[in-house]
Amino acid sequence: MEKLLNYISGRWMEGSGDGQLLYDAVTGEPFATASTEGIDMKLAVEYARAKGNTALRKLTFQERGRMLKSLALHLLSKKEIFYEISSRTGATRIDSWIDIEGGIGNLFANASLRRKLPDTSFCVDGDPINLSKQNTFMGHHILVPKEGVAVHINAYNFPVWGMLEKIAVNLLAGMPAIVKPATVTSYLTEAVVKEIIASGILPEGSLQLLCGSAGDILNHLNSQDVVTFTGSASTGLKLKSHPVIMKENVPFNMEADSLNCIVLGNDVKPGMPEWDIFIKEVKKEITVKAGQKCTAIRRIFVEQNMMEDAWKAISAELSKTPIGNPKNEKVRMGSLAGKQQKEEVSTQLQKLLAASSVIYGSQNDLQLIDADFNKGAFMSPYLLLNDNPFRNKETHEVEAFGPVSTIMPYKTLDEAIELSKMGKGSLCSSIVTASKSIAADYVIGAATHHGRILVLDSECAKESTGHGSPLPTLVHGGPGRAGGGEEMGGLRGIKHYLQRTAIQGSPTMLTAVTKIFQPHAKGNETAVHPFKKYFEDLIIGDQIITEKRLITSEDIDKFADLSGDHFYAHIKTTDFSDTMFEEQVAHGYFIMSAAAGLFVDSYDKNPVLLNYGIDELRFTKPVYAGMSVYIRFTCKEKTAQENKEITPETMHVKGIDIPRGIVKWYVEIFDETDEAVGVGTILTMVKMKNKI
C-alpha cells in the first residue's frame, strides 16, 4: 500500500501510524494511506518563516511574477500526469480541466499582475496626501509582505485548483505557504507539489505540504501569519474560533460552501435564446464535478407560470447525461470523491425531501458506463421541487454537496430577490434575462447577499465563463454563510498577505522610502539630460528644469486649425462674459505638447525608445496668450521589463529583442509666476544596457 508523503522543512517524509485509508472513487479500491502523525508542526511553521519568508521578501514583485510564470509553464508541461491521477477522484476530463488547467491558469493570471506592481519588494497603496501648507509634510501608505506563513486548509473537491489559486496570491505577495489539502483527494495535490519541488523554481521554504491532519499547527501561529479555509461553514467556524487565532488576531479568510442560486428573469420564455442558456447552465452546474463545487447552483428560481416548462426541460437534459467511469470518453458525469461524500450527500438529500419532492433522480435506477454502482461513489443527478419556498425553508438552510438542486417559483422580481437572500449569504448568483431593467434591479437588489453576480444573456453567453467559475482577477468569496472572506481578486487578493502602514514625513524622505518621486520632493538636478541615460543609470528624482516658452495667440490659432478643436474659449473674438475665462485661452493639449517640446531632448538618437502614454493629466490654471510656461521634469518611477519570447510569429517584429524598462516621469508645468498650470505623468520605454 502506497504511503503519501508530506513535504516539511525541505524534505519528503512519511507520517507515522496507520494513517487514513484512501480509496479510488470509481472502483472503490483502497490504494494509499495518508498521515501527518509525528510531524513537528511548530518546526514547519518556523522553517517557513526563517527560510521561505526571508527569501521571498527579498524578491521584487517583478521577480515573484516571473517565478509564477515559470512555475505555470512547468506544471503545464506535466499536466497529463495530473489528468491520469485525477480520474481516481471521479473527475471527468472536463472536470479535471477545471481543476488542473484552471489552477495553472491562476498562476499565469497572477504572474501577469506584476505589470501593475513596482520593481520593489513592497508597494504603495493609494495616493500621496499633502498634510501641510508649505508642502514640507505629507503622508502615504505602503504595503509590505507579512513576516509569517500562509496556512491553507483546503476542500476535497479541487485538489489542484484549491492549492494553486491560493499559493499564486501569497507567493506574489512575498509570503510562503503550508498547504493542507483535504486528505481524501490529497494524493493529487501531492503529485503536483512533487513537480513543483522538483522544478527548483521556488526558493527553499516557500511551499510545504501536509497530506493528513493539520494537527496542532494553529497553536503555533501569530499575527504575522494568515490562515485561509475552504470547506463547510461549521468546520470554518470551529477553526476561526480557535483560541490562538482569536488571541493573536491571526487574519482568517474563509470561503464556506453556500446555497448559490440562479434566477430566470420573468421576461424569458421558451424559444428565446436566454431560455436555452438557462437550461444549459443549470444542467452544467448540477453535473459538472458531480455537483461538488462550492459555487454550484443549489437553488433555482423561476416565475411561477414558467415552472412546469422549466423543470421538464431541465429533466430532459439531465436524462441525456452519461454517467460512469470518467476515463470513458462518452461519460459526462463521474462519481463523487468517495463513499463518505456520497453518504453525506444522501443524508442532506433526505433533509431536503422533508420539504420538497423529487422531479428527477433515482437512488437505485442508475445506468453506468464502465463502472459498478456498488463499488464506486456514483449518484444520480437530482432535481427537487419546493413549491412554497417562503414557508418550506429547508431549501435555504440545507446544502447537499453533490448533484442536487431545487427549483422554486416566484411571482415578482422582488420576490426572487428576497428568495435569493434567504440563503443568508452566497458565493455567487446568476440572473438570466434579456431585459436591462430586470438585470439592473436584480443585481442592485441582491448584491448585499452575494459575493459575485453573473448576468447571462445571448450577447455574453458564448464567451461567458459561467455561473460556477471564479476568476483570479475578481474576488472569490461571499458574505454571511459563505464565510465573509475574499480570495483572489487581482491586487485585492494580494493585499490579504501585506501589511498596510501609514507613513509620514517630508516629500523628500518619503521619496527615499517609497522609491517613487513624491510631489514637492527635492529633485536631483543633473547636467546630463535624463533622456540620454540608459534605464540602469536613471535615478529616482533625476530632474531638469527647462527654459521658458512664450505662448502667443498665433500658437493657439495654429493648434486649433491643426487639431480641429475650435472650442469657443480658444477663439480670440469670443465674448468671454458669462464664461470661466477672461480672454482667449490655450488648449490644455497644446500646453502639454509645448511642454514636450521643452523637455524632450530632440535631435540626437538616445536610449528613449518611445512614449506610450500619459497618466493623471490635469490642467490646473488657464494659460492665456502672452504668458510663458516652463517645465520641471522628474524621474518618478522605474520598472524593468523582461524581453518577450521570440517566436516564428514575432521574430520579424522590429525591436522585440531590445532590452528595456518602463520609466514614469512626473511633469509639472508652471507659468511665469511659478504657479502650476498643469501636471501629469508621462510613460516612456527606455533601453537597458543588459537583458534581464
C-alpha positions in Angstrom: 0.0 0.0 0.0 1.4 3.4 -1.0 2.0 5.9 1.7 1.6 9.6 0.8 4.5 11.8 1.7 4.5 15.2 3.4 6.9 17.9 2.3 8.1 19.5 5.5 11.3 21.5 6.4 12.8 20.9 3.0 12.4 17.1 2.8 9.8 14.5 2.0 8.7 12.3 4.9 6.1 9.8 5.9 3.7 10.3 8.8 3.8 7.6 11.4 1.0 5.2 12.3 -1.6 3.6 10.0 -2.9 6.8 8.7 -6.2 7.4 6.8 -7.0 4.9 4.1 -7.7 6.4 0.6 -10.0 4.9 -2.0 -10.4 5.1 -5.7 -13.7 6.9 -6.1 -14.6 5.0 -9.3 -13.6 1.4 -8.3 -13.8 1.7 -4.5 -10.4 0.0 -4.2 -8.0 1.3 -1.4 -4.6 2.3 -2.8 -2.9 4.6 -0.4 -2.7 5.9 3.2 -2.0 9.4 4.5 -0.8 10.5 7.8 0.9 13.6 9.4 1.3 11.8 12.8 4.7 12.6 14.2 5.2 15.8 12.1 6.5 18.7 14.1 4.1 21.5 13.1 6.0 24.1 15.2 9.2 23.3 13.2 7.3 23.5 9.9 6.0 27.0 10.8 9.4 28.2 11.9 11.0 26.8 8.8 8.6 28.6 6.6 9.3 31.9 8.4 13.0 31.5 8.5 13.7 30.1 5.0 10.7 30.8 2.8 9.6 34.2 4.1 13.2 35.6 4.2 13.9 34.5 0.6 10.5 35.7 -0.9 10.7 39.1 0.9 14.0 39.8 -0.8 12.5 39.3 -4.3 10.6 42.1 -6.1 7.1 41.8 -7.4 8.6 41.5 -10.8 10.8 38.6 -9.8 8.0 36.9 -8.0 5.7 37.3 -11.0 8.3 35.8 -13.4 8.7 33.0 -10.9 5.0 32.2 -11.1 5.1 32.3 -14.8 7.9 29.8 -14.9 6.1 27.6 -12.5 2.9 27.7 -14.6 4.8 26.7 -17.7 6.5 23.8 -15.9 3.2 22.4 -14.5 1.5 22.8 -17.9 4.2 20.5 -19.4 3.3 17.9 -16.7 -0.5 18.1 -17.0 -1.1 14.7 -18.4 0.4 13.1 -15.3 -2.1 15.0 -13.2 -5.0 14.1 -15.5 -4.3 10.4 -15.1 -4.3 10.7 -11.3 -7.3 13.0 -11.3 -9.6 10.3 -12.7 -9.3 8.5 -9.4 -11.2 11.3 -7.8 -14.2 10.6 -10.0 -13.5 13.6 -12.2 -14.1 13.5 -16.0 -11.6 15.1 -18.4 -13.7 18.3 -18.3 -13.9 18.3 -14.5 -10.1 17.7 -14.3 -9.5 20.5 -16.8 -11.2 23.0 -14.5 -9.2 21.7 -11.6 -5.8 21.3 -13.2 -5.6 23.8 -16.0 -7.8 26.2 -14.1 -5.3 26.1 -11.3 -2.4 26.6 -13.6 -4.3 29.5 -15.2 -4.4 31.2 -11.8 -0.6 31.1 -11.7 -0.4 32.7 -15.2 -3.0 35.4 -14.2 -1.2 36.3 -11.0 2.1 36.4 -12.9 0.6 39.0 -15.2 -0.3 41.2 -12.3 3.4 42.0 -11.9 2.8 44.6 -14.7 0.6 46.6 -12.2 3.2 46.4 -9.5 6.6 48.1 -9.0 10.1 46.5 -9.3 10.4 46.5 -5.5 9.6 44.1 -2.7 6.8 46.3 -1.4 4.4 48.8 -2.9 2.5 52.0 -2.1 -1.2 52.0 -1.6 -3.4 54.8 -2.8 -2.4 58.4 -3.5 0.0 60.6 -1.5 -1.6 63.1 0.9 -0.3 66.6 1.5 -0.5 67.5 5.2 0.9 71.0 5.2 0.5 74.4 3.7 4.2 74.8 2.7 4.3 71.3 1.1 7.0 70.1 3.5 5.0 67.4 5.4 2.9 64.6 3.8 1.5 61.1 4.3 1.2 57.9 2.3 0.6 54.2 2.8 2.9 51.3 2.0 2.2 47.6 1.8 4.9 45.2 2.9 4.8 41.4 3.0 3.9 40.0 6.4 6.8 38.1 8.1 4.8 34.9 8.7 3.4 32.0 6.7 0.1 31.4 4.9 -1.6 28.2 6.1 -4.1 27.0 3.5 -6.7 24.4 4.7 -8.4 23.3 1.5 -11.5 21.3 0.5 -11.5 17.9 -1.3 -13.4 19.0 -4.5 -10.5 20.8 -6.2 -7.2 19.3 -5.0 -5.1 21.2 -7.6 -7.0 24.5 -8.2 -7.7 24.8 -4.5 -4.0 24.9 -3.8 -2.7 26.9 -6.8 -5.3 29.6 -6.7 -4.2 30.4 -3.1 -0.4 30.0 -3.3 -0.3 32.1 -6.5 -1.5 35.1 -4.5 0.6 34.6 -1.3 3.8 33.9 -3.4 3.3 37.0 -5.5 2.8 39.0 -2.2 6.0 37.6 -0.8 4.8 35.0 1.8 5.5 31.3 1.9 2.7 28.7 2.4 1.9 25.5 4.2 -0.8 23.7 2.3 -3.1 21.2 3.9 -5.4 19.7 1.3 -8.4 17.5 2.2 -7.0 14.1 2.9 -9.4 12.2 0.7 -8.0 13.7 -2.5 -4.6 14.8 -1.2 -2.8 12.2 -3.5 -3.4 14.5 -6.5 -2.2 17.6 -4.6 0.9 15.5 -3.6 1.7 14.8 -7.2 1.6 18.5 -8.1 3.7 19.5 -5.2 6.3 16.9 -6.1 6.6 18.5 -9.6 6.8 22.0 -8.0 9.6 21.0 -5.7 11.5 19.0 -8.4 11.4 22.1 -10.6 13.6 24.1 -8.2 11.7 27.3 -9.3 10.6 28.3 -5.8 13.0 29.4 -3.1 13.6 26.9 -0.3 10.8 27.0 2.3 8.3 28.7 0.0 5.9 25.7 0.0 5.3 22.8 2.4 2.6 20.1 2.2 0.6 18.2 4.8 -1.3 15.2 3.4 -3.1 14.2 6.6 -4.4 16.0 9.6 -3.5 19.6 10.3 -2.6 18.6 13.9 -1.8 21.4 16.2 -0.5 23.8 13.5 -2.8 26.6 14.6 -1.3 26.6 18.0 2.0 27.9 16.6 0.7 30.9 14.6 0.8 34.6 15.3 -0.4 37.9 13.9 2.1 37.8 11.1 0.6 34.6 9.7 -2.5 34.2 7.6 -5.0 31.3 7.6 -7.3 30.5 4.7 -10.0 27.9 4.8 -12.3 26.4 2.2 -15.0 23.9 3.3 -18.1 23.7 5.4 -19.3 26.6 7.4 -19.4 24.5 10.6 -15.7 23.5 10.3 -14.8 27.0 9.3 -16.4 28.4 12.4 -14.6 25.9 14.6 -11.2 26.9 13.1 -12.0 30.6 13.2 -12.8 30.3 16.9 -9.5 28.6 17.7 -8.1 30.3 20.9 -4.8 31.2 19.2 -6.5 32.6 16.1 -8.6 34.9 18.4 -5.8 35.8 20.9 -3.2 36.6 18.3 -5.6 38.2 15.9 -4.4 36.0 13.1 -6.0 37.1 9.8 -8.5 34.4 8.8 -10.1 34.2 5.3 -12.9 31.7 5.0 -14.7 30.5 1.9 -17.6 28.3 3.0 -20.0 26.2 0.9 -23.1 28.2 0.2 -26.6 27.9 -1.2 -25.9 29.7 -4.5 -28.8 30.4 -6.8 -29.9 31.2 -10.4 -32.9 33.3 -11.3 -34.7 33.0 -14.7 -36.0 36.5 -15.5 -39.8 36.7 -15.9 -39.2 38.2 -19.4 -37.7 34.9 -20.6 -40.0 32.4 -22.4 -39.4 29.1 -24.2 -38.0 29.6 -27.6 -35.9 32.6 -26.6 -32.0 32.2 -26.7 -32.0 33.1 -22.9 -34.3 30.1 -22.2 -31.8 27.6 -23.8 -28.9 29.4 -22.0 -30.7 29.0 -18.7 -31.4 25.2 -19.1 -27.8 24.6 -20.3 -26.4 26.5 -17.3 -28.5 24.6 -14.7 -27.6 21.2 -16.2 -23.9 22.1 -16.2 -23.9 23.2 -12.6 -25.7 20.1 -11.4 -23.5 17.6 -13.4 -20.0 19.1 -13.7 -17.7 17.7 -10.9 -20.9 15.7 -9.9 -22.1 18.9 -8.3 -19.2 19.1 -5.9 -18.4 22.7 -6.3 -18.7 25.4 -3.7 -20.1 27.6 -6.4 -22.7 25.1 -7.8 -26.3 26.1 -8.2 -28.3 24.8 -5.3 -31.5 26.9 -5.7 -33.3 27.7 -9.0 -35.9 30.4 -9.1 -38.4 30.6 -12.0 -41.5 32.7 -12.5 -44.5 30.6 -11.4 -46.1 30.4 -14.8 -42.9 29.0 -16.4 -42.2 26.4 -13.7 -43.5 23.3 -15.5 -41.8 24.2 -18.8 -38.6 24.8 -16.9 -38.4 21.6 -14.8 -39.4 19.5 -17.8 -36.7 21.0 -19.9 -34.1 20.6 -17.1 -35.1 17.0 -16.5 -34.9 16.2 -20.2 -31.3 17.5 -20.3 -30.3 15.6 -17.1 -31.6 12.4 -18.6 -29.2 12.8 -21.5 -26.1 12.9 -19.2 -24.0 9.7 -19.5 -22.7 8.7 -16.0 -19.8 6.3 -15.2 -16.1 5.8 -15.4 -14.5 9.2 -16.2 -11.9 7.5 -18.3 -14.6 6.6 -20.8 -14.9 9.4 -23.5 -18.7 9.0 -23.6 -19.0 9.8 -19.9 -20.1 13.4 -18.9 -20.5 12.9 -15.2 -18.3 10.9 -12.9 -18.6 9.8 -9.3 -18.4 11.8 -6.1 -15.0 11.9 -4.4 -15.7 8.9 -2.2 -18.4 6.8 -0.5 -18.2 9.0 2.6 -19.1 12.0 0.5 -21.9 10.1 -1.1 -23.3 9.2 2.3 -23.1 12.8 3.4 -25.0 14.0 0.3 -27.6 11.3 0.7 -28.2 12.4 4.4 -28.6 16.0 3.3 -30.9 15.0 0.5 -33.2 13.3 2.9 -33.4 16.5 4.9 -34.3 18.5 1.8 -37.0 15.9 0.9 -38.8 16.9 4.1 -40.0 20.0 2.3 -39.5 19.1 -1.4 -40.4 16.3 -3.8 -38.2 14.6 -6.5 -38.8 15.7 -10.0 -35.8 13.9 -11.5 -33.4 11.4 -9.9 -33.2 7.9 -8.5 -31.1 6.3 -5.8 -31.2 2.8 -7.4 -32.1 3.0 -11.1 -28.7 4.3 -12.4 -27.2 3.1 -15.6 -23.5 3.4 -15.6 -20.8 3.2 -18.3 -17.8 1.0 -17.4 -18.5 1.2 -13.7 -20.1 -0.8 -10.9 -22.7 1.2 -8.9 -22.0 -0.9 -5.7 -18.2 -0.3 -5.8 -17.9 3.4 -6.8 -19.3 6.5 -5.3 -21.8 7.2 -8.0 -25.0 9.1 -7.6 -27.9 10.2 -9.9 -28.3 13.9 -10.5 -31.4 15.2 -8.6 -33.8 18.0 -9.4 -36.2 18.7 -6.5 -39.3 20.8 -6.3 -40.2 23.2 -3.4 -43.5 24.7 -4.4 -43.7 27.0 -1.3 -40.2 28.4 -0.8 -41.2 31.1 1.7 -42.7 28.5 4.0 -40.5 25.5 3.4 -37.2 27.0 4.4 -35.1 23.8 4.5 -34.0 24.5 0.9 -32.4 27.8 2.1 -30.7 26.2 5.0 -29.5 22.7 4.0 -26.9 22.0 1.3 -26.4 18.6 -0.3 -22.8 19.0 -1.6 -23.4 16.9 -4.8 -25.6 16.8 -7.9 -28.7 18.1 -6.2 -30.6 21.3 -6.9 -34.1 22.6 -6.1 -36.4 24.5 -8.4 -38.8 27.0 -6.8 -41.5 29.5 -8.0 -41.6 33.3 -7.6 -44.4 35.8 -8.5 -42.4 39.1 -8.9 -38.8 40.1 -9.3 -38.9 41.5 -5.7 -39.9 38.0 -4.5 -37.0 36.5 -6.5 -34.6 38.9 -4.8 -36.0 38.1 -1.4 -35.7 34.4 -2.0 -32.1 34.8 -3.2 -31.3 36.4 0.1 -32.8 33.6 2.2 -29.6 31.6 1.6 -28.1 34.0 4.2 -25.0 34.8 2.1 -23.7 33.1 -1.1 -20.6 32.9 -3.1 -22.4 33.6 -6.3 -25.8 34.1 -8.1 -26.8 34.4 -11.7 -29.7 36.1 -13.4 -30.7 35.0 -16.9 -32.6 37.8 -18.7 -32.8 39.8 -21.9 -34.1 42.8 -20.0 -31.6 45.5 -19.0 -34.0 46.8 -16.3 -34.5 43.4 -14.8 -30.8 42.8 -14.7 -30.1 46.2 -13.1 -32.9 45.7 -10.5 -31.7 42.2 -9.6 -28.0 43.0 -9.3 -28.5 46.0 -7.1 -31.2 44.3 -5.0 -29.4 41.1 -4.4 -25.8 42.3 -4.2 -25.8 42.6 -0.4 -26.0 38.8 -0.1 -23.7 37.6 -2.9 -20.0 37.7 -3.5 -20.4 37.6 -7.3 -23.4 38.0 -9.6 -23.4 36.9 -13.3 -25.8 38.5 -15.8 -26.3 36.0 -18.6 -27.9 36.8 -21.9 -27.5 35.9 -25.6 -24.8 38.6 -26.0 -22.3 37.2 -23.5 -23.3 33.5 -23.2 -20.8 32.3 -25.9 -17.8 33.7 -24.1 -19.1 33.7 -20.5 -17.1 31.5 -18.1 -20.4 30.6 -16.5 -22.1 30.7 -13.1 -19.6 28.5 -11.3 -16.3 29.8 -12.4 -14.4 32.1 -10.0 -11.8 34.2 -11.9 -8.4 35.2 -10.5 -8.9 38.9 -11.3 -12.2 39.0 -9.4 -12.9 38.4 -5.7 -14.0 34.9 -4.8 -15.9 34.8 -1.5 -19.2 36.0 -0.1 -20.9 37.4 3.0 -22.7 35.5 5.8 -23.0 31.8 5.3 -20.4 32.0 2.5 -17.7 32.9 5.1 -17.3 36.6 4.7 -13.9 36.2 3.1 -12.4 37.2 -0.2 -9.9 35.1 -2.2 -8.1 36.2 -5.3 -9.4 39.4 -6.8 -6.3 40.6 -8.5 -4.5 43.2 -6.5 -7.2 43.0 -3.8 -6.3 39.4 -3.1 -2.6 40.2 -2.8 -3.3 42.7 -0.1 -4.5 40.0 2.3 -0.9 39.0 2.7 0.5 42.5 3.0 0.7 44.8 6.0 -0.7 48.3 5.3 1.3 51.0 7.2 0.7 54.8 7.1 3.9 56.7 6.7 4.6 60.4 7.3 7.4 62.7 6.6 8.8 65.2 4.2 8.2 64.6 0.5 12.0 64.0 0.1 12.2 61.4 2.8 9.1 59.6 1.6 10.5 59.5 -1.9 13.5 57.7 -0.4 11.3 55.3 1.4 8.8 54.5 -1.4 11.2 54.6 -4.3 8.7 56.8 -6.1 9.2 60.5 -6.6 6.6 62.4 -4.4 5.2 65.8 -5.3 7.3 68.6 -3.8 10.3 66.4 -3.0 13.8 67.7 -3.8 15.0 66.6 -7.2 18.5 65.7 -8.4 19.3 68.3 -10.9 21.6 66.7 -13.4 23.8 68.2 -16.1 23.1 65.2 -18.3 19.6 65.2 -19.8 17.7 62.2 -18.4 16.7 61.1 -21.9 20.4 60.5 -22.6 20.6 58.0 -19.7 20.1 54.2 -20.0 17.5 52.6 -17.8 20.0 51.4 -15.3 21.6 54.8 -15.0 18.5 56.7 -14.2 17.9 57.6 -10.5 14.6 58.3 -9.0 14.5 62.1 -8.6 16.7 62.9 -11.6 15.4 66.2 -12.7 15.7 69.0 -15.2 14.1 72.5 -15.2 13.6 73.8 -18.7 13.7 77.3 -20.3 10.5 79.3 -20.7 8.4 79.4 -23.8 6.1 82.3 -24.7 2.6 81.2 -25.6 1.1 83.5 -28.4 -2.3 84.0 -29.9 -0.9 82.7 -33.2 0.2 79.5 -31.4 -3.3 79.0 -30.2 -4.9 79.7 -33.6 -2.5 77.3 -35.3 -3.2 74.5 -32.9 -6.9 75.0 -33.3 -6.5 74.7 -37.1 -4.2 71.7 -36.8 -6.3 69.8 -34.3 -9.7 70.9 -35.4 -10.5 71.9 -31.8 -12.3 75.2 -32.2 -13.9 75.3 -28.8 -15.2 78.8 -28.2 -12.7 79.5 -25.4 -9.8 79.1 -27.9 -11.2 81.8 -30.3 -10.0 85.3 -29.6 -13.1 87.0 -30.9 -15.4 85.2 -28.4 -17.4 87.3 -26.0 -16.0 86.0 -22.7 -18.7 87.4 -20.4 -20.6 84.7 -18.5 -17.7 82.2 -19.1 -15.0 81.0 -16.8 -12.3 82.7 -18.9 -11.1 86.3 -19.3 -9.8 86.0 -22.8 -8.6 83.5 -25.4 -7.1 80.5 -23.6 -4.6 78.0 -24.8 -5.7 74.4 -25.4 -4.6 72.2 -22.5 -3.3 69.6 -25.0 -1.3 72.4 -26.8 0.3 73.3 -23.4 1.1 69.6 -22.9 2.6 69.4 -26.4 4.6 72.6 -25.8 5.8 71.0 -22.6 7.1 68.0 -24.6 8.9 70.4 -26.9 10.7 71.9 -23.8 11.7 68.7 -22.0 12.4 66.3 -24.9 16.0 66.1 -26.0 15.0 66.5 -29.6 17.6 65.7 -32.3 20.1 63.0 -31.4 19.1 59.3 -31.0 19.1 58.4 -27.4 18.0 55.5 -25.1 14.4 56.5 -25.1 12.6 54.1 -27.4 9.1 55.5 -27.3 6.5 57.5 -25.4 3.3 55.4 -24.9 1.0 57.2 -22.6 0.1 59.9 -20.1 -1.5 59.2 -16.7 -3.4 61.6 -14.4 -3.0 64.7 -16.7 -4.6 67.7 -15.1 -4.8 71.4 -16.2 -5.0 73.4 -13.1 -4.9 77.0 -14.3 -5.7 78.7 -17.6 -2.8 79.8 -19.9 -3.6 83.0 -21.8 -1.9 84.4 -24.8 1.2 86.4 -23.7 2.0 84.1 -20.8 5.2 82.0 -20.6 5.5 78.4 -19.3 8.4 76.2 -18.2 8.7 72.6 -17.1 10.0 70.7 -14.1 10.6 67.2 -15.4 11.5 64.4 -12.9 12.2 60.7 -13.0 9.3 59.3 -10.9 9.4 55.5 -11.1 11.1 52.7 -12.9 10.0 49.1 -13.7 12.2 46.7 -15.6 10.7 44.6 -18.3 11.7 41.1 -19.3 12.2 40.6 -23.0 9.3 38.9 -24.8 10.0 35.4 -26.1 11.0 35.4 -29.7 8.8 33.0 -31.8 8.5 32.5 -35.5 5.4 34.7 -35.3 7.2 37.6 -33.6 10.8 37.3 -34.8 10.1 39.9 -37.5 8.7 42.5 -35.1 11.1 45.4 -35.1 12.7 46.0 -31.7 11.3 42.9 -29.9 14.8 41.9 -28.8 15.8 45.3 -27.4 16.2 45.1 -23.5 14.1 47.8 -22.0 12.2 49.1 -19.0 9.3 51.5 -18.3 10.1 54.9 -16.8 7.4 57.2 -15.4 8.2 60.9 -15.5 6.5 63.5 -13.3 5.8 66.5 -15.4 4.9 69.9 -13.8 4.1 72.9 -15.9 4.5 76.4 -14.4 3.7 79.8 -15.6 5.9 82.9 -15.2 4.5 83.4 -11.7 5.7 79.9 -10.7 2.2 78.7 -10.3 1.4 75.3 -11.6 -0.8 75.3 -14.7 -0.7 71.5 -15.4 0.6 68.3 -14.0 0.8 64.7 -15.3 2.8 61.5 -15.6 4.4 60.5 -18.8 5.4 56.9 -19.6 8.3 56.1 -21.7 10.1 52.9 -22.8 13.8 53.2 -22.2 16.6 51.0 -23.4 18.6 48.9 -21.0 22.3 48.1 -21.3 21.7 44.4 -20.4 18.9 41.9 -20.7 17.2 40.6 -17.5 
